[in-house]
Structure formats: structure tokens, C-alpha cells
């Protein structure tokens, strides 16, 4: 039961000190989450209250099913943008059908995540390489920031790519609303200042590090209060400043998402992409924070927890959610001890939904846009392009392609390209595995690359180390490698394939080994294996390969060279660098 309900692991030992720390962390996260949830609903093209709804049930359900003690689940920027892109391709923004499609997207994503968790498919996220994820998140951050410039300037601009958004923004520059620009631009400057300078300033006035940090995190709330007051007092809504307007009070009424088969079919691919991206972001944050406290998380159970959170969001009228980086770090720094902090934050969000929504009527959308811009620009790391270029040109190519496609076409094209490029890079690298002709380091039993070290070799004996598992993409490459080596040395009588780095041999590679052995036998050369790992040997023993092998299987490369060298040409030759 504890495996499926991690709450049973920590709840029995819950005590007053943990409650005090969780309650304080929940208060800080709630203050931070209120403006963020409103802003991300705006980013997703949804009514403001939907962001509040998506910040209640998911937090409660994650507290039951999640394994991270500090992960804060809710609306996040990248998933909100992907929601807008997915739903906006199907129905018009602002319509009841748009909201219904967003709710269905959350339900479908939740079901996919839950099924993946029950099937223990968390490893699939590993097929998205870090450069691709980094490139996608950076490009998404730029795209999100660009999409919010229209709200900052009080103009209309739409598009799923940077090209479309940029063209629309330029076309409407003459329609800029100056009061909106003043509010939005001022909010951006204030939030940037709060993020970098407020905490040190408060600490100079004698506040503790924790207190100063907590107040600095409340900067967006202060921006909301001040700008809302200005719009109300000066009547700026009558001068064209777009406001949130009426936000319904009260908790969401549980309801099933739209059960439209055609809609669910159209949302299937976007839901899968949102599930994978959301899971990768969430589990990365959870693992990082858990490691700092020497805790652990269960990646497969995290799939179940995120699935339950998204299903809960859908049933309560919300949109797709995942673990947020900034909120989780704040939760961690505030001293949260258990997932109960998330449950307490859900209670805080429920109270805000019940009692604070009337105060949001004059909240300018430009303030929410400023909150989004300042938050997402921290995700942009274009310096990673230079670092990746220096380290790996192939990874750089994948990262750059992901960035360009995300900016030029849209988020779905970018992440699909990232997935495909990650797989292509993996197959390309493993199809041409690193290999080395090895010799013995004089006076030792160690074997190293003859091109890098001064080593001893035995005339007529070729030792090849393959640094990759053998499977269908590299099977033919291995054949060509051995055949070319045999053709290059007329005196060759023995070939030893050193398998210390081979963790798996599939059927295609086994057939290639058989073909290599037959060809070598025809040339009067024996094939031997050394340092074969136990699981690999177990598989080989279930076939007739070993019974037909022209040579032997040696426990170590040292044994192979010693015995074959003694049987053939014992004179050693110094070779290598």
C-alpha cells in the first residue's frame, strides 16, 4: 500500500514541528501561486479563475500519491503555452468549447501519465536528451515572453510562432495604449528589481535571510495590489486598460470533461507531448531537491501522482499541470518537510477562490503578463548553445534545430523534432560504436588502446575492444570492422573480441558474430571472446553459437593473450603511442 500511496509512509509520523514548517511554507507558496495561477490561465487563453481551480485539487492529490517531499504541483509556463497551442488549433479562444477542450486535455494527459506509471514506463523520458529539453525550454521561454508583449502594450497580437507574433506586433504598434504600457512596463521593471535587489536590501535593514527571501517572493502580489489599486482609483479601465473583470467566487463544481471521441482523438498527440514534457520537468526538479536532503523519489510513482493531479484538475475545471521549478524551490527553501505543505497550499488557494476573487476585478492583464515575462526569462539559457557547441557538435545541432523549429513553427513542432532528433542521435552514436585495438601495459594485466599508450602486442593476435552493446544498428558495422582488420594483416591467426563494455547482444548482432566467425574460419583465423558479462553469457549459452565458435571464451583479456600468445608466437612487440 505504501508503494501506491506514499502518504502512508510519512503521515503516521507527522508531528507538530513538521506541521509548523509545512504551514509556513504553504503560506509563502500560496502568496506566490495566486498571481502565477491567474497569469498562467491567461497564457493558456483561459479565464482567470481556471488557474485558481487548477491549483487546488492537483495539490491535494499529489500529497496522497507523490513521493517528493517538496515538489509543488500546479500551472506552469511551458505547459500553459503548449495547452494554448494544442487547443487553439481546434477551437476559438474564449469560447465554452475552448475551455472544454482544455479540460479534456488535462484529463487525457492525466490518464496517459497514470497508465505509464502503472506500466512503469518512466524510463521513456530518458529518450529526450538534455540539450533538446534545454533548447525547447529556452525557445518556449522566448515564445512565451513574446506572446505577452501584446498585453504589456495593450494591443492585439496572435500566433503560434515567433515569426507570426513578431509580424502581428509590428503591424499593431500604432495601436499601443500608453496607460497599459506604463502599467505593464513598470510592473516588469519592479519585478526584475524585486527578484535581484529586494532581498539584500531587506537583509541590510536587519531581516533574517528566510524572512527577506519570503518577502521578496511576494513581489508579484505587491505588483498586483498596487496596479489593481491604480486602475480602480484612476479609472484606467475606461482609458483602454484591459482588466481581468468579474472572477466568479466559490469552489469549482466537480464535473466530467467533455466526452467527445473526435476531440479526444485530436488531442491525443498534444496530450502525450504535454505529459512527457511535464513529467521531465517535474521529475528533474523533484530529484534535484530530494538529493539535497538525501531523500529519494520513485520516478514511476511520480507518473501516477502527476496523472492523478491532472485528472483532479480536469474534474475540477482546470487545465494541465505539472511540478513547477520556481514554486518547488520556494517550497524547499521555506522549509517544507512533507507533501502536506502542498495540501495546506491547496487550502489557501481554496480560501482565495472563495473570498479574494471580488478584489481581482480591476486587476490589469498587463500585470499578469509582466509576471509571466519575468518568470519565464529565467528559463532562457542561450549560453547553453555555446557550451554544447564546444563539447558536442551533434548535440548542438539537435539543440539548435529544436530552438529554431519551436520559434519558427511552434511548440509542438519543436518538441516533436526534439524527440526525433534525440532518437536519431542515439541510433547514430551507437551504430558506430567506439572501438580500439588494445595491448597490454608492460608489467601489468591491464589493456589499453594502442593509439594512446605504449603497450605490448602479440604478433598474429588482434585484440579489439568494442565500447558499446551489440544490437541491430551496429551489427553490420562490427562485421566490417573485423573483416577490414583481418584483411589488413596476412599473418593474423587469432582475433579476440574484448566484451568488457558489452551489456547486451541482440539477435541481429548474434547473427553478425556467427557470420564473422564463419568468414574468419574460411581465412584460417579463430574468433575468441573475453570478459563476457554474466547476463550476456547466459543468453549466448541458450544458443548453439558457443558450440560452433572456432575459438574460446576467456574470463579475462590477460588470460586470452597469455594462453594464445604461449600457444602461438610468444614474442611480444612494443606498439602504440
C-alpha positions in Angstrom: 0.0 0.0 0.0 2.9 2.4 0.7 4.2 1.9 -2.8 0.9 3.1 -4.3 0.0 5.6 -1.5 3.3 7.2 -0.4 1.2 9.3 2.1 1.2 6.2 4.3 5.0 6.5 4.5 5.1 9.9 6.1 1.7 10.6 7.6 1.9 8.2 10.6 5.0 10.0 11.9 3.7 13.5 11.2 4.3 15.8 14.2 3.8 19.4 15.4 7.3 20.7 14.2 6.7 19.4 10.7 3.2 20.9 10.7 4.6 24.3 11.7 7.2 24.2 8.9 4.8 22.9 6.3 2.2 25.6 7.2 4.8 28.4 6.9 6.0 27.0 3.5 2.4 26.7 2.3 1.7 30.3 3.2 4.6 31.5 1.2 3.8 29.2 -1.8 0.2 30.3 -1.7 1.1 34.0 -1.9 3.3 33.2 -4.8 0.8 30.9 -6.5 -2.1 33.3 -6.6 -0.7 35.7 -9.2 1.0 32.8 -11.0 -2.1 30.8 -11.4 -4.0 33.8 -12.8 -1.2 34.6 -15.1 -0.8 31.1 -16.5 -4.5 30.8 -17.1 -4.2 34.0 -19.2 -1.2 32.4 -21.0 -3.3 29.3 -21.8 -6.1 31.5 -23.2 -8.4 30.6 -20.3 -10.5 32.6 -17.8 -8.5 33.7 -14.8 -10.5 31.5 -12.3 -9.4 28.4 -14.2 -5.9 29.0 -13.0 -7.2 29.0 -9.4 -9.1 25.8 -10.0 -6.0 24.1 -11.4 -4.2 24.9 -8.1 -6.4 23.2 -5.6 -7.3 19.5 -6.4 -3.8 18.8 -8.0 -2.0 19.8 -4.9 -4.3 17.6 -2.7 -3.9 14.6 -4.9 -0.1 15.0 -5.2 0.1 14.9 -1.4 -1.5 11.5 -1.5 0.3 9.9 -4.4 3.6 11.9 -4.8 7.0 10.7 -3.5 8.7 14.1 -3.4 8.5 15.9 -0.1 8.8 19.4 -1.6 7.5 19.3 -5.2 4.8 22.0 -5.8 2.3 21.0 -8.5 0.2 23.4 -10.4 0.1 25.5 -13.6 3.5 26.2 -15.2 4.5 28.4 -18.1 5.7 25.8 -20.7 2.7 23.5 -20.2 0.3 26.5 -20.3 1.8 27.6 -23.7 1.5 24.0 -25.0 -2.1 24.0 -23.9 -2.8 27.2 -25.7 -1.1 25.9 -28.9 -2.9 22.5 -28.8 -6.4 23.8 -28.0 -6.1 26.9 -30.2 -5.6 24.7 -33.2 -9.0 23.1 -32.7 -11.4 25.7 -31.3 -11.7 29.5 -31.0 -10.2 31.2 -27.9 -12.7 32.5 -25.4 -15.5 30.1 -26.3 -17.0 27.4 -23.9 -15.7 24.8 -26.3 -12.1 26.1 -25.8 -12.5 25.7 -22.0 -14.0 22.2 -22.5 -11.1 21.2 -24.8 -8.5 22.4 -22.2 -10.3 20.4 -19.5 -10.3 17.3 -21.8 -6.6 17.8 -22.5 -5.9 17.7 -18.8 -8.0 14.5 -18.4 -6.3 12.8 -21.3 -2.8 13.8 -20.2 -3.6 12.6 -16.7 -4.9 9.2 -18.0 -1.7 8.8 -20.1 0.6 9.6 -17.2 -1.3 7.3 -14.8 -1.1 4.4 -17.3 2.6 5.0 -18.0 3.2 5.0 -14.2 1.3 1.7 -13.7 3.2 0.1 -16.5 6.5 1.6 -15.0 7.4 3.4 -18.2 9.2 6.3 -16.5 12.4 5.4 -18.4 10.8 6.6 -21.6 11.5 10.2 -20.6 15.2 9.4 -20.9 14.9 9.4 -24.7 14.6 13.2 -24.5 18.2 14.4 -24.3 19.2 17.2 -22.0 20.3 19.5 -24.9 17.0 19.0 -26.6 15.0 19.7 -23.4 17.2 22.8 -22.7 16.7 24.1 -26.2 13.0 23.5 -26.1 12.5 25.3 -22.7 14.7 28.2 -23.8 12.8 28.7 -27.0 9.5 28.3 -25.2 10.5 31.0 -22.7 11.3 33.4 -25.6 8.0 32.5 -27.3 6.0 33.0 -24.1 7.7 36.3 -23.4 6.9 37.5 -26.9 3.3 36.4 -26.7 2.9 38.6 -23.5 4.3 41.8 -25.1 0.9 42.4 -26.7 -0.7 42.5 -23.2 2.1 44.8 -22.0 1.4 47.3 -24.8 -2.3 46.9 -24.9 -2.5 45.7 -28.4 -3.8 42.6 -30.2 -1.3 40.1 -31.5 -1.6 36.3 -32.1 0.4 33.5 -33.5 1.9 30.1 -32.6 5.5 31.1 -33.8 7.8 34.0 -33.2 7.5 35.0 -36.8 3.7 35.2 -36.6 3.8 37.0 -33.3 6.5 39.4 -34.4 4.7 40.3 -37.6 1.4 40.9 -35.7 3.1 43.0 -33.0 4.8 45.2 -35.7 1.6 45.6 -37.6 -0.2 46.9 -34.4 2.5 49.2 -33.0 0.4 52.2 -33.8 -2.4 51.0 -31.5 -0.2 51.0 -28.3 -2.2 52.0 -25.2 0.0 54.3 -23.2 -1.6 53.7 -19.8 -1.3 49.9 -20.3 2.3 50.3 -21.4 3.1 52.3 -18.3 1.5 49.7 -16.0 3.0 46.7 -17.8 6.4 48.2 -18.3 6.5 49.5 -14.7 5.5 46.1 -13.4 8.2 44.4 -15.4 10.9 46.8 -14.0 9.6 46.4 -10.5 9.5 42.6 -10.6 13.0 42.5 -12.1 14.2 44.7 -9.3 12.4 42.6 -6.6 14.0 39.4 -8.0 17.5 40.7 -7.8 17.7 43.6 -5.2 14.9 43.4 -2.7 16.2 40.5 -0.6 19.7 42.1 0.0 18.0 45.4 0.8 15.7 43.9 3.4 18.6 42.0 5.0 20.5 45.3 5.3 17.6 46.5 7.4 18.1 43.6 9.8 15.6 41.0 8.5 16.7 37.4 8.5 17.6 35.5 5.4 14.4 33.5 5.4 12.2 36.4 6.1 13.8 38.6 3.5 13.6 35.8 0.9 9.9 35.2 1.8 9.0 38.9 1.3 11.0 39.0 -1.9 8.9 36.1 -3.3 5.8 38.1 -2.5 6.8 40.8 -5.1 4.2 39.7 -7.7 1.5 40.0 -5.1 2.6 43.6 -4.3 2.6 44.4 -8.0 -1.0 43.0 -8.3 -2.2 45.1 -5.3 -0.6 48.3 -6.4 -1.6 48.1 -10.1 -5.1 47.0 -9.3 -5.5 50.0 -6.9 -4.2 52.4 -9.6 -6.7 51.1 -12.2 -9.5 51.4 -9.7 -8.7 54.9 -8.4 -7.8 56.4 -11.7 -10.5 54.7 -13.8 -7.9 53.4 -16.2 -10.2 50.7 -17.5 -12.2 53.4 -19.2 -9.0 54.5 -20.9 -8.4 51.2 -22.6 -6.5 49.3 -19.9 -7.6 45.6 -20.2 -8.6 44.2 -16.8 -9.4 40.7 -15.6 -13.0 41.7 -14.9 -15.5 39.5 -13.0 -14.0 36.4 -11.5 -16.6 34.0 -10.1 -16.3 33.3 -6.4 -16.7 29.8 -5.0 -15.1 26.5 -5.3 -15.3 24.6 -8.7 -18.1 22.2 -9.1 -16.8 18.7 -9.9 -17.8 17.6 -13.4 -16.7 15.2 -16.1 -14.7 16.6 -19.0 -16.4 16.6 -22.5 -16.7 13.0 -23.6 -16.2 13.8 -27.3 -14.4 10.9 -29.1 -13.3 13.1 -32.0 -12.0 15.8 -29.7 -10.0 13.3 -27.6 -8.6 11.8 -30.8 -7.4 15.3 -32.0 -5.9 16.0 -28.6 -4.1 12.6 -28.2 -0.7 13.7 -29.6 -0.6 17.1 -27.8 -1.6 15.4 -24.6 1.2 12.9 -25.0 3.7 15.7 -25.6 2.4 17.7 -22.6 2.6 14.5 -20.5 6.3 13.8 -21.4 7.5 17.4 -21.2 5.6 18.0 -17.9 7.0 14.8 -16.4 10.6 15.5 -17.5 10.4 19.0 -15.9 8.7 17.7 -12.8 10.9 14.7 -12.1 14.1 16.7 -12.7 13.1 19.3 -10.1 11.9 16.6 -7.7 15.2 14.6 -8.0 17.3 17.7 -7.6 15.6 18.8 -4.4 15.4 15.3 -3.0 19.2 14.9 -3.4 19.9 18.0 -1.3 18.2 16.3 1.7 19.5 12.8 0.8 15.9 11.7 0.1 14.7 9.7 -2.9 11.8 9.7 -5.2 10.2 7.0 -7.3 10.0 8.1 -10.9 7.3 5.6 -11.8 5.2 6.6 -8.9 5.7 10.3 -9.9 4.0 9.4 -13.2 1.0 8.1 -11.2 1.0 11.2 -9.0 1.1 13.6 -11.9 -1.6 11.6 -13.6 -3.8 11.8 -10.6 -3.1 15.6 -10.3 -4.1 16.2 -13.9 -7.2 14.1 -13.6 -8.1 16.0 -10.5 -7.5 19.3 -12.4 -9.8 18.2 -15.2 -12.6 17.1 -12.8 -12.4 20.5 -11.0 -12.5 22.5 -14.2 -8.7 23.1 -14.6 -6.1 22.6 -17.3 -2.9 20.5 -17.5 -0.5 20.9 -14.6 2.9 19.7 -13.5 5.6 20.3 -10.9 6.8 23.9 -11.1 10.5 24.7 -10.7 10.2 28.1 -9.0 7.4 27.2 -6.6 9.1 23.9 -5.7 12.4 25.8 -4.9 10.5 28.3 -2.8 8.7 25.4 -1.0 12.0 23.8 -0.3 13.7 26.9 0.9 10.8 27.8 3.1 11.4 24.5 5.0 8.6 22.2 3.8 9.0 18.8 5.3 6.3 16.7 3.7 3.8 16.9 0.9 1.3 18.2 3.5 2.7 21.6 2.6 1.1 21.2 -0.8 -2.2 20.2 0.8 -2.1 23.3 3.0 -1.4 25.5 0.0 -4.4 23.9 -1.7 -6.5 25.1 1.3 -5.0 28.6 0.9 -5.9 28.6 -2.8 -9.5 27.4 -2.0 -9.9 30.3 0.5 -8.6 32.7 -2.1 -11.1 31.4 -4.6 -13.9 31.8 -2.0 -13.0 35.3 -0.7 -10.5 37.2 -2.8 -11.9 36.9 -6.3 -14.1 40.1 -6.0 -10.9 42.1 -5.4 -9.4 41.0 -8.7 -12.0 42.8 -10.9 -9.7 45.8 -11.7 -6.5 43.7 -11.9 -4.8 44.7 -15.2 -3.9 41.9 -17.6 -0.6 43.8 -18.2 0.4 43.0 -14.6 -0.2 39.3 -15.2 1.8 39.5 -18.4 4.7 41.1 -16.6 4.6 38.3 -14.0 4.8 35.8 -16.8 7.6 37.6 -18.7 9.9 37.9 -15.6 9.2 34.3 -14.6 9.9 32.7 -18.0 13.0 34.7 -18.9 14.8 32.8 -16.1 14.2 29.7 -18.2 16.1 31.0 -21.2 19.7 29.8 -21.3 21.1 30.7 -24.7 24.6 30.3 -23.2 24.0 26.6 -23.4 24.3 26.8 -27.1 28.0 27.8 -26.8 28.7 25.3 -24.1 27.1 22.5 -26.1 28.9 23.6 -29.3 32.3 23.3 -27.5 31.5 19.9 -26.1 29.5 18.1 -28.8 28.6 19.4 -32.3 25.9 16.7 -32.7 24.2 17.8 -29.5 24.5 21.4 -30.6 22.8 20.6 -33.9 19.9 18.9 -32.1 19.5 21.8 -29.6 19.7 24.5 -32.4 17.2 22.6 -34.5 14.8 22.4 -31.6 15.1 26.1 -30.8 14.6 27.2 -34.4 11.6 24.9 -35.0 10.0 25.9 -31.8 10.4 29.6 -32.5 9.7 29.3 -36.3 6.8 26.9 -36.3 5.5 26.3 -32.8 5.9 24.3 -29.6 4.5 21.0 -30.9 6.8 21.0 -33.9 9.8 21.9 -31.7 9.2 19.1 -29.1 8.4 16.5 -31.8 11.6 17.5 -33.6 13.4 17.2 -30.3 12.1 13.6 -29.7 13.0 12.5 -33.2 16.5 14.1 -33.1 17.2 12.6 -29.7 16.4 9.1 -31.0 18.3 9.7 -34.3 21.4 10.9 -32.3 21.2 7.9 -30.1 21.0 5.5 -33.0 23.7 7.3 -34.9 26.1 7.2 -32.0 25.5 3.6 -31.1 25.6 2.5 -34.8 29.2 3.5 -34.9 30.5 2.5 -31.5 33.9 3.5 -30.3 36.4 0.6 -30.6 40.0 0.2 -30.0 42.8 -2.3 -30.8 44.3 -2.9 -27.4 47.6 -4.2 -26.0 48.9 -5.0 -22.6 50.5 -2.2 -20.5 54.1 -3.6 -19.7 54.4 -5.3 -16.4 50.6 -5.3 -15.7 47.4 -7.2 -16.6 45.8 -4.0 -17.9 44.9 -3.5 -21.6 44.8 -0.1 -23.3 44.3 1.5 -26.7 47.5 1.0 -28.8 46.8 4.5 -30.3 47.1 6.2 -26.9 49.5 4.2 -24.9 52.8 2.3 -25.2 51.6 -1.3 -24.9 52.7 -4.9 -25.7 51.1 -6.8 -28.6 51.5 -10.4 -29.8 52.2 -10.9 -33.5 49.4 -12.7 -35.2 47.0 -11.9 -32.4 44.5 -9.0 -32.7 42.6 -7.8 -29.6 39.6 -5.5 -30.3 37.6 -3.8 -27.6 34.1 -2.6 -28.6 32.7 0.0 -26.2 29.0 -0.5 -26.8 26.3 -3.1 -26.6 25.8 -5.0 -29.8 22.5 -4.7 -31.5 20.9 -4.3 -34.9 22.1 -0.7 -35.8 25.8 -1.6 -35.2 25.8 -5.3 -36.2 26.9 -4.6 -39.8 29.5 -2.1 -38.5 31.1 -4.8 -36.4 31.3 -7.1 -39.3 33.0 -4.6 -41.5 35.4 -3.7 -38.6 36.6 -7.2 -38.1 36.8 -8.0 -41.8 38.8 -5.0 -42.5 41.2 -5.8 -39.7 41.7 -9.4 -40.9 42.3 -8.2 -44.4 45.0 -5.8 -43.3 47.2 -8.4 -41.6 48.1 -11.6 -43.6 49.8 -13.1 -40.6 46.8 -12.9 -38.4 45.7 -16.2 -36.8 43.6 -15.1 -33.7 41.1 -12.3 -33.1 39.9 -11.6 -29.6 36.8 -9.6 -29.2 37.0 -7.9 -25.7 33.5 -7.6 -24.4 34.0 -5.7 -21.1 31.7 -2.9 -22.3 29.1 -5.1 -23.9 25.9 -5.3 -21.8 23.6 -6.8 -24.4 23.8 -8.8 -27.7 20.5 -8.9 -29.6 19.6 -11.5 -32.3 20.9 -9.4 -35.2 24.3 -8.9 -33.5 24.4 -12.6 -32.7 23.9 -13.5 -36.4 26.7 -11.0 -37.2 29.0 -12.7 -34.7 28.2 -16.0 -36.4 28.9 -14.5 -39.8 32.2 -13.1 -38.6 33.2 -16.4 -37.2 32.5 -18.2 -40.4 34.4 -15.7 -42.5 37.4 -15.8 -40.2 37.4 -19.7 -40.2 37.4 -19.6 -44.0 40.5 -17.4 -43.8 42.2 -19.7 -41.2 41.6 -17.4 -38.3 40.0 -18.2 -35.0 37.5 -15.9 -33.2 37.7 -15.6 -29.4 35.7 -13.7 -26.8 37.0 -12.3 -23.5 35.5 -10.7 -20.4 31.9 -11.6 -21.4 29.5 -10.4 -18.7 27.3 -12.9 -16.9 23.9 -11.9 -18.3 25.4 -11.8 -21.9 26.9 -15.3 -21.4 23.6 -16.6 -20.1 21.9 -15.6 -23.4 24.8 -17.0 -25.5 24.5 -20.3 -23.7 20.9 -20.6 -24.7 22.0 -20.7 -28.4 24.4 -23.0 -30.3 26.8 -20.1 -31.0 29.3 -21.2 -28.4 29.4 -24.8 -29.6 30.3 -23.7 -33.2 32.7 -20.9 -32.1 36.1 -21.5 -33.7 37.9 -20.1 -30.6 37.3 -19.9 -26.9 35.7 -17.7 -24.3 38.3 -16.4 -21.8 37.5 -15.0 -18.4 39.9 -12.1 -18.8 41.8 -10.4 -21.7 45.0 -11.2 -19.8 44.2 -14.9 -19.8 43.4 -14.8 -23.5 46.6 -13.1 -24.5 48.8 -15.2 -22.2 47.4 -18.5 -23.4 47.1 -17.6 -27.1 50.5 -16.0 -27.1 52.1 -19.0 -25.5 50.5 -21.3 -28.0 51.4 -19.3 -31.0 54.1 -16.6 -31.1 55.2 -15.8 -27.6 57.5 -12.9 -28.6 56.0 -9.6 -27.5 56.2 -6.5 -29.6 56.0 -2.9 -28.2 53.4 -0.8 -30.0 51.4 2.3 -29.6 52.0 5.9 -28.8 
